[in-house]
């Protein structure tokens, strides 16, 4: 500042016009102070702009854009055969028509997942390896044919689900279709159909590719609920679920809907103490549609299923917990014989409890009911069906400290 005053006095004594020395002083002021201040302001402004751009970039990044459209996928169709084997009897055109008329609408209505029909390739894939009936090696077989198809099409596999129609094998596989368990966080999948285009099979197998397990029946001798040490699971034993043995485009259980994000946290009541809860029908689009509680290691899902075949008005209850890895359970094979296999604890299967008179042998009676008590005797539920078909449940909890709440979100 003193330097500027000195320059001002000097210029004044020099006899120069005032406007000239004012211009000189202004120039000196700009070069020493104003320019520094301007640079500092510009630097701060640039930083703010950069921060804003980065923030906007986060909202428009590929990962966020994918999350916003993570339920919009494509279904492709192709057939396959192997050396010395003829093509499937059913055609890819017939299969694509089933997908267009049944599969796409089912997953949109049940889970809000949008599929569109993509490539329908009439040129079959040819491999030297015959179709596989056992689970051993089937994953590598899937990968090999899938990569061959998308390499030929020159498109990315991401967000695409591929149906491969195969001819029957010489040993005649006991199952009509098979797919590797998938997950929505990595949307891609492959479904094998062994010359079978039954709409139920086509829909069911895509459910596995989306990350769903089977809906089974929980068989406990002389009781509706019990520990795994005395109860057994009958695979596909649920008569009213698309992931079980359900027919006529059966709905999905609440656990499957939660995995797929179709059942939100606001639609689920998690029991933590004695209370009274009113559930809307499970096919409602809003409001409370399911109840969850975890009592020790046992996990339960409750819904108010609409009246249908094998389901009278009342509660439908599923167990989510699987037996310990390696524990043997009883399953029913497709040809009616019974065999024993082990199951990994990570498989997202559910098990329908028998609250009523349902018989898995004759597939008759209703599995629903209005009264339930967990085998630990910690949770008791008495329900009443209301005139508007809602279900009011009086829930009594003996020891709330033994209950655990529903996780904030599911990973799929």
Secondary structure, 3 states (H helix, E strand, C coil): CHHHHHHHHHHHHCCCCHHHHHHHHHHHHHHHHHHHHHHHHHHHHHHHHHHHHHHHHHHCCHHHHHHHCCCEEEEEEEEEEECCCCCCCCCHHHHHHHHHHHHHHHHHHHHCCEEEEEEEEEEEEEECCCCCCCCCCHHHHHHHHHHHHHHHHCCCCCCEEEEEEECCCCCCCCCCEEECCCCHHHCCEEEEEECCCCHHHHHHHHHHHCCCCCEEEEEECCCCCCCCCCEEEECCCCCCCCCCCCCCCCCCCHHHHHHCCCCCHHHEEECCCCEEEEECCCCCCCCCCEEEEEECCEEEEEEECCCECCECCCEEEEECCCCCCCCEEEEECCCCCEEEEECCCCCCCEEECCCCCCECCCCECCCCECEEECCCCCEEEEEEECCCCCEEEEEEECCHHHEECCCCCCCC
